[in-house]
Amino acid sequence: MPSPAPAQPQAPRDLKKIVAASLIGTTIEWYDFFLYGAAAALVFNKLFFPDSDPLVGTLLSFLTYAVGFAARPIGALVFGHFGDRLGRKKLLVYSLLLMGGATFLIGLIPTHATIGSAAPVLLTALRLVQGFALGGEWGGAVLLVAEHGDARRRGFWASWPQTGAPAGQLLATGVLATLTATLSDASFNSWGWRVPFLLSGLLVLVGLWIRLSVDESPVFKAALAAAERRKSEQAVSERPPVLAVLRDHWRDVLIAMGTRMAENISYYVVTAFILVYATEHADTSKQTALNAVLIASAVHFVTIPLWGALSDRIGRRPVYLIGALGMGIWIYPFFTLVDRQSFGAMITAVTVALLFHGAMYAPQAAFFSEMFATRMRYSGASIGAQFSSVAAGAPAPLIATALLAQYDSAAPVALYVMAAVLLTVIALGCAEETRHRDLSDIEAGETDAESVGDQPVRTA
């Protein structure tokens, strides 16, 4: 029986629709996730842990924040498995429903003053659902775009779902900044903090309408057809995607985890911990800190596709390295500028930090997608990205806050970020350049050793 024709790249109009569907969905999911982080820094310590010292309450609040990261690897395994078996689109719809539903319910939770210790328990449970959903969101969203386009501009197009992170940050911070500017502290702590969480319900309806209108990845459909043909002809079933990843791509998983360390840790230090550092240590108003993150997130959003386009020209690894080394150099000036208690200095500090973060984050989608064969790509990319978040992003605000409480200085926090940068640089040194890989060829095993690494890529 003749082999099926390779999937053709989508026309620009169709590809833009796919990008829009992925971007809007990831924006909503990151809005939900970051909204919790900002609320954890600003109000959850008072509402759910009122009997604790302010900094201890913040630590406990960030601990519930970190719980969401613990669920992300489980989400990566579950969504990755079914995403590689059933398709990217279906699982993205489920992830959006789970995330939006959990966030909406957070807005309805009674506080400690009403139901006592049951309040933080409910908060933690819903945070687990958020983390589980986000663990499956990222891999599917970036693959839906990466697998629709061609290799020539994959870095650019696949970077657009990555802008969902700053867009979600922008949206969450913007809503919170508006509320804190228009409401008194008493009103905000009483009911105003609930408004952004309840808005998630409306956003999810918009996201679902758009996601349901797009088609499944042509690369995945071709790979699924080939797998079914092999099964009927040879009576051989595929290995579960997770087992296939661990057997054929374990080195790529470790590289993906290592490269995420600097990107993930630095992001949560710059956008979440900064709200604690600026208000508790630098004696800056939370409104000033929120506005600085808001402006910097807008710049971050605009520049991520530019970094993605640059990765198409010079490679994923060089762009990623620029971001990692830049972050390692900038982290000390970052805290020095925040300590000046100047709005302009804080904007500069956060904006430059997020520019360097964008250089790591933008090529990540294409970079991870190009490491794995199609029938294990959702699992491989998700495992590499989300398992690292348990050691990186999950404890980052918690560790940074604990270091600040212990040493009353930003220097240990800066050293913490620099250690993460070192791990990322080592991982990049072990990685192969991937920008010339064709995703269909990886599935078919037709690329040569130079384009897919030292070993031929096995089909899933």
Secondary structure, DSSP 8 states (H G I E B T S, - for coil): -----------HHHHHHHHHHHHHHHHHHHHHHHHHHHHHHHTHHHHH-TTS-HHHHHHHHHHHHHHHHHHHHHHHHHHHHHHHHH-HHHHHHHHHHHHHHHHHHHTT---HHHHTTHHHHHHHHHHHHHHHHHHHHHHHHHHHHHTTS-GGGHHHHHHHHHTHHHHHHHHHHHHHHHHHHHS-HHHIIIIITHHHHHHHHHHHHHHHHHHTTS---HHHHHHHHHHHHHHHHH------HHHHHHHHSHHHHHHHHHHHHHHHHHHHIIIIIHHHIIIIIS---HHHHHHHHHHHHHHHHHHHHHHHHHHHHH-HHHHHHHHHHHHHHHHHHHHHHHTTT-HHHHHHHHHHHHHHHHHHHTTHHHHHHTTS-HHHHHHHHHHHHHHHHHHTTTTHHHHHHHHHHHHSSSHHHHHHHHHHHHHHHHHHHH----TT--HHHHHHT-S-HHHH-SS-----
